[in-house]
Amino acid sequence: MIVPVPGDEERALAEAVATFARDLGPRVAAAEEEGTIPREVIAEVGRLGVLGMTVPEKDGGLGASSVAFALVLEELAAVWPSLAVGVSVNSGITEGTLVRLGTAEQKRRWLPPLMDGSGLGAFALTEPGSGSDAAALRTTARRDGGGWILGGRKMFVTNLRYAPVVIVLARSGEADPERPHAGISAFLVPTDAAGVVIGRAERKMGLHASDTSSLTLEDVHVDAGALLGPEGRGFGAVAMAGLDGGRIGIAAQAVGIARGALERAERYVRQRRQFGRTLASFQALRHMIARARTETDAARLLALRAAWLKDQGRPFTKEASEAKLYASEMAQRATHTAVQLLGGYGYMRESEVERFARDARATTIYEGTSEVQRLVIARALRAA
């Protein structure tokens, strides 16, 4: 197994973000209660350079590595998972797809507002009738003169309320039962375009400040320059390629969530006294922490391995799925342990570990469920 070692610049960037995230700590509870990331926080993240860190320097970004981005997402998630999700979708999937496939004009138009904190980019794939079976999408794109008319409905779109633009996957060709992935294209749709309807924010189990909303496209007209990447090949070039990188981000978030919960639980057991001594003095509880810490470190290595392979331009689909699968399921165990260590206090809403436990639950679901990750890994092993 390749064990990537982050460089000094990567560590320094992650440490700067860790300091920034710790300062955000007192604002998290109120924002989660309100159900939104304050616009000023998004602007602060932009000024810090985090929103443009995955964009090459020639396009105005920091040109940081995928390894550095994974470390930064971990630091954000260790304090505020909702913010880490927003950054991951913006900088990982939306900007990443623009950098890979966007024309010079598309980059000039959309990268600046996604990097400077004016908003957060969104990615619309899931529909009421297509989740894990993403190729079954029904949103349509038909030619109209020199442009396109888009119609359909998307759901569970992250960042939609903060987004100046959303990448929409739509069927631009005839559906072929033999080739369900063919004929799907990607489009850059301004959220202020006529016919774009943003639904109410979903009420979720966790990640309350991370916006998740529905998107309805009522005969939305976009010009020819809205087509992102090759026509009819958006499923593989945009959706699947974007999700591969996104899964590294989810793995890093899961590591941060687990770490954040465990750090708070460890502080508690060092201070809490029962039966005349601290909880940390009980061997059974120390063993619980030891197991969770070991699994957290193992998950981090899997995430960094996949990120390193991506940086090297090598195949990383299987490794991204392995990292996402293990880290997300590890986060369920780690946050369960943290709640257990706090006992009744851990079950109360006032406890931060209660929030981390709720936030962790989504990591086994979005950007491909654990079951889908097992399919991806098994398919790669079969092809080897």
Secondary structure by P-SEA (a helix, b strand, c coil): cbbbbbcaaaaaaaaaaaaaaaaaccaaaaaaaaccccaaaaaaaaaacccccccccccccccccaaaaaaaaaaaaaccaaaaaaaaaacccaaaaaaacccaaaaaccccccccccbbbbbbccccccccccccccbbbbbccccbbbbbcccccccccccccccccccccccccccccccbbbbbccccccccccccccccccccccccbbbbbcccccccccccccccccccccaaaaaaaaaaaaaaaaaaaaaaaaaaaaaaaaccccccccccccaaaaaaaaaaaaaaaaaaaaaaaaaaaaaaccccaaaaaaaaaaaaaaaaaaaaaaaaaacccccccccaaaaaaaaacccccccccaaaaaaaaaaaaaac
